[in-house]
Amino acid sequence: MKRIAVMSAILEQPEAVQSEFNELVAGFKGIIKGRMGLPLSEHGVTVISITLVGELDDINTLTGKLGKLKGASVKTSVSKKTV
């Protein structure tokens, strides 16, 4: 059963982690429905929001992999409703 989720990420060292972050996200393109990134260069961070529709295991796997990146803070909210 699939769920709808929204993931938020703050890259505190965007120059160092952006490439690896993008590679990981690309590996899950099948469950990604939308992505918005806001570079806040005046603060030295990038804020990213990703909308997902997929199996809970896939959503959790992506969240876990991204959360292990040094300089990245990642949180995900998952709907209770299945689709």
C-alpha positions in Angstrom: 0.0 0.0 0.0 1.3 3.4 -0.9 1.4 6.5 1.2 1.7 10.2 0.5 4.6 11.9 2.3 6.5 15.2 2.4 10.2 15.3 3.1 12.0 18.4 4.2 15.8 18.7 4.2 18.1 21.4 5.3 21.6 21.2 3.8 23.9 23.0 6.2 26.9 22.5 4.0 25.3 22.5 0.5 28.5 22.7 -1.5 29.8 19.5 0.3 26.6 17.4 0.2 24.5 18.6 -2.7 25.9 16.2 -5.3 25.5 13.1 -3.1 22.0 14.3 -2.0 21.0 14.6 -5.6 22.4 11.2 -6.6 20.4 9.5 -3.8 17.2 11.3 -4.7 17.6 10.4 -8.3 17.7 6.7 -7.3 14.1 7.1 -6.0 12.7 9.1 -8.9 9.9 6.6 -9.2 8.3 7.8 -6.0 9.1 11.5 -6.3 6.2 13.6 -7.4 7.6 17.1 -6.9 10.7 18.8 -5.5 11.4 22.4 -4.6 14.8 23.7 -3.5 15.6 27.1 -2.0 19.2 28.2 -1.8 19.5 30.6 1.2 23.1 31.6 0.4 22.9 34.5 2.8 22.6 31.9 5.6 24.8 29.3 4.0 22.1 26.6 3.7 19.7 25.1 1.2 16.2 24.1 2.1 14.6 21.3 0.0 11.0 20.0 0.1 10.1 16.7 -1.7 6.6 15.2 -2.2 6.5 11.4 -2.4 4.0 8.7 -3.2 5.2 5.3 -2.5 5.6 2.2 -0.3 6.4 3.1 3.3 9.6 1.0 3.1 10.9 3.0 0.1 10.0 6.4 1.8 11.8 5.3 5.0 14.8 4.0 3.0 15.2 7.3 1.2 14.8 9.3 4.5 17.4 7.1 6.2 20.0 7.4 3.5 19.6 11.2 3.2 19.6 11.6 7.0 23.0 9.9 7.2 24.7 12.5 5.0 26.9 14.8 7.0 25.6 18.3 7.0 22.0 17.3 6.2 19.0 17.4 8.5 16.0 15.4 7.1 12.4 14.9 8.4 9.5 13.2 6.8 5.8 13.4 7.5 3.7 10.5 6.2 -0.1 10.4 5.6 -2.1 7.9 7.6 -4.3 7.3 4.5 -3.1 4.7 2.0 -3.5 5.3 -1.8 
